[in-house]
Amino acid sequence: MQGSSNETRSVLKLYKKEGNRLRYWEAWVHDGALTVHQGLVGETGEDHQLPLPPDEDPDMVIAEAAGPLVDQGYDEPEPTAMTTLIVQYTVEGKGTGHDVEKRVAVEELLTDALGWTGNGEVEGGELQAQQLRVYCRVMDADAGVRTAVEALDSEDLLEGATLLIARDDEEPRAVWPTQA
């Protein structure tokens, strides 16, 4: 990829199963520095920055940083390892401008929350008749639901939300709020 050293490059995400826990390691280049972020999936990890050597290809710097982790058993996830997490709201008719703003706010909030807990990413959203949905892909569905509920609650976006999960080709099923 061409561009200045201030440009954000793609993120390399690696995972490793340790017993019943899943560890993550990810790296990207931004503003002339390599950022490395790592921890346990579902928990806010630790991050640090290293200066990017002048005239170095950022993608090569990321690959070199990842080398020792690959040797330790870290690997990129298979697409089938991820679960779809959907945040859904009921809307009136085809929705309003406020509903579009809400969708964007939820997408941005979950991008940060899932990213900083190493658990996945937002794929996008849609506003259809009577329904607003934001789609995410997560490594750990239970942790993803916890993270989403906490994040939405912190920004007063939890009211009216239903969280659904779908693995592989199965139909989405509601997992939050739980039925008493």
C-alpha positions as CSV (number, residue, x, y, z in Angstrom):
1,M,0.0,0.0,0.0
2,Q,1.4,3.4,-0.9
3,G,1.1,6.5,1.3
4,S,2.8,8.6,3.9
5,S,3.9,7.4,7.3
6,N,1.0,9.2,8.8
7,E,-1.4,6.9,7.0
8,T,-3.0,4.1,9.0
9,R,-2.1,0.7,7.5
10,S,-4.1,-2.5,7.8
11,V,-4.2,-4.2,11.2
12,L,-2.6,-7.7,11.6
13,K,-4.6,-9.7,14.2
14,L,-3.3,-12.9,15.7
15,Y,-4.9,-15.3,18.2
16,K,-3.7,-18.2,20.4
17,K,-5.8,-20.6,22.5
18,E,-4.4,-21.2,25.9
19,G,-6.5,-23.7,27.8
20,N,-10.0,-22.2,27.9
21,R,-8.7,-18.7,27.3
22,L,-8.0,-16.9,24.0
23,R,-5.2,-14.4,23.7
24,Y,-4.9,-11.7,21.0
25,W,-2.1,-9.7,19.6
26,E,-2.5,-7.0,17.0
27,A,-0.4,-4.4,15.4
28,W,-0.7,-1.4,13.0
29,V,1.2,1.6,11.9
30,H,-0.1,5.1,12.4
31,D,1.6,8.5,12.7
32,G,5.1,7.1,12.2
33,A,4.8,4.5,15.0
34,L,4.1,0.8,15.3
35,T,1.3,0.2,17.8
36,V,1.2,-3.3,19.4
37,H,-2.0,-4.2,21.4
38,Q,-2.3,-7.5,23.2
39,G,-4.2,-9.3,26.0
40,L,-7.0,-11.7,26.7
41,V,-10.1,-11.6,24.3
42,G,-12.9,-9.8,26.1
43,E,-10.6,-7.7,28.3
44,T,-9.0,-4.4,27.5
45,G,-5.4,-5.2,26.7
46,E,-2.1,-3.3,26.9
47,D,-0.7,-1.3,24.1
48,H,2.6,0.3,23.4
49,Q,4.2,2.2,20.5
50,L,7.5,1.8,18.9
51,P,9.0,4.3,16.5
52,L,8.9,3.3,12.8
53,P,12.4,3.1,11.4
54,P,12.8,5.6,8.5
55,D,12.4,4.2,5.0
56,E,11.0,0.9,6.4
57,D,7.9,-0.7,4.8
58,P,5.3,-0.6,7.5
59,D,3.9,-3.9,6.5
60,M,7.3,-5.5,6.8
61,V,7.7,-3.9,10.3
62,I,4.4,-5.5,11.3
63,A,5.4,-8.8,9.9
64,E,8.8,-8.8,11.7
65,A,7.1,-7.9,15.0
66,A,4.6,-10.8,14.5
67,G,7.3,-13.4,13.7
68,P,8.1,-14.4,17.3
69,L,4.3,-14.7,18.1
70,V,3.7,-17.0,15.1
71,D,6.6,-19.1,16.4
72,Q,4.7,-19.3,19.8
73,G,1.5,-20.6,18.1
74,Y,-0.4,-17.4,17.3
75,D,-2.2,-17.4,14.0
76,E,-4.8,-15.4,12.0
77,P,-8.3,-16.7,12.7
78,E,-10.2,-18.8,10.2
79,P,-13.3,-16.9,9.1
80,T,-15.4,-19.8,10.5
81,A,-13.9,-19.2,14.0
82,M,-15.9,-15.9,14.2
83,T,-19.5,-15.5,15.3
84,T,-21.9,-12.9,14.0
85,L,-23.2,-10.6,16.8
86,I,-26.1,-8.4,15.9
87,V,-27.4,-5.4,17.8
88,Q,-31.0,-4.8,16.8
89,Y,-33.5,-2.0,17.6
90,T,-37.2,-1.7,16.5
91,V,-37.9,1.5,14.6
92,E,-41.0,3.2,13.2
93,G,-41.6,2.7,9.5
94,K,-38.4,2.9,7.5
95,G,-36.7,4.8,10.3
96,T,-35.7,8.5,10.6
97,G,-32.6,10.6,10.5
98,H,-32.3,10.1,14.2
99,D,-32.2,6.3,13.6
100,V,-29.4,6.7,11.1
101,E,-27.4,8.8,13.6
102,K,-28.1,6.1,16.2
103,R,-26.8,3.4,13.9
104,V,-23.6,5.3,13.2
105,A,-23.1,6.0,17.0
106,V,-23.6,2.3,17.8
107,E,-21.2,1.3,15.0
108,E,-18.5,3.7,16.2
109,L,-19.0,2.7,19.9
110,L,-18.8,-1.1,19.1
111,T,-15.8,-0.6,16.8
112,D,-13.9,0.9,19.8
113,A,-15.2,-1.5,22.4
114,L,-14.7,-4.7,20.4
115,G,-11.3,-3.5,19.1
116,W,-9.8,-2.6,22.4
117,T,-10.9,-5.9,23.9
118,G,-9.4,-7.9,20.9
119,N,-12.7,-9.5,20.2
120,G,-13.6,-8.5,16.7
121,E,-15.0,-5.8,14.5
122,V,-18.1,-4.1,13.2
123,E,-19.0,-5.1,9.7
124,G,-21.7,-2.5,9.1
125,G,-25.3,-1.8,9.7
126,E,-28.6,-1.4,8.0
127,L,-31.9,0.4,8.4
128,Q,-34.9,-1.5,7.0
129,A,-38.6,-1.3,7.7
130,Q,-39.2,-1.6,11.4
131,Q,-35.6,-2.6,12.1
132,L,-32.1,-1.1,12.7
133,R,-29.3,-3.6,12.8
134,V,-25.5,-3.4,13.4
135,Y,-23.5,-6.4,12.4
136,C,-20.3,-7.4,14.2
137,R,-17.9,-10.4,13.9
138,V,-16.5,-11.6,17.3
139,M,-14.1,-14.3,18.4
140,D,-15.9,-15.0,21.7
141,A,-19.7,-14.6,21.6
142,D,-20.2,-14.5,25.3
143,A,-17.5,-11.9,25.8
144,G,-18.8,-9.9,22.8
145,V,-22.3,-9.8,24.3
146,R,-20.9,-8.6,27.7
147,T,-18.7,-6.0,26.0
148,A,-21.6,-4.7,23.8
149,V,-24.0,-4.5,26.7
150,E,-21.5,-2.6,28.8
151,A,-20.6,-0.2,26.0
152,L,-24.2,0.5,25.0
153,D,-25.2,1.0,28.6
154,S,-22.3,3.5,29.1
155,E,-23.6,5.7,26.3
156,D,-27.4,5.3,27.1
157,L,-27.9,3.2,23.9
158,L,-29.0,0.0,25.6
159,E,-32.7,0.8,25.9
160,G,-34.6,-1.1,23.3
161,A,-31.7,-3.1,22.1
162,T,-31.8,-6.8,21.4
163,L,-28.6,-8.7,20.9
164,L,-28.5,-11.8,18.7
165,I,-25.8,-14.3,17.7
166,A,-25.5,-16.5,14.7
167,R,-22.8,-19.1,14.1
168,D,-22.1,-20.3,10.6
169,D,-25.3,-20.4,8.6
170,E,-27.7,-20.7,11.5
171,E,-30.6,-18.2,12.0
172,P,-29.8,-15.5,14.5
173,R,-31.1,-16.1,18.1
174,A,-31.7,-13.6,20.8
175,V,-29.2,-13.8,23.7
176,W,-29.9,-10.5,25.4
177,P,-32.0,-9.4,27.2
178,T,-32.3,-12.9,28.7
179,Q,-35.7,-14.2,29.4
180,A,-36.6,-14.8,33.0
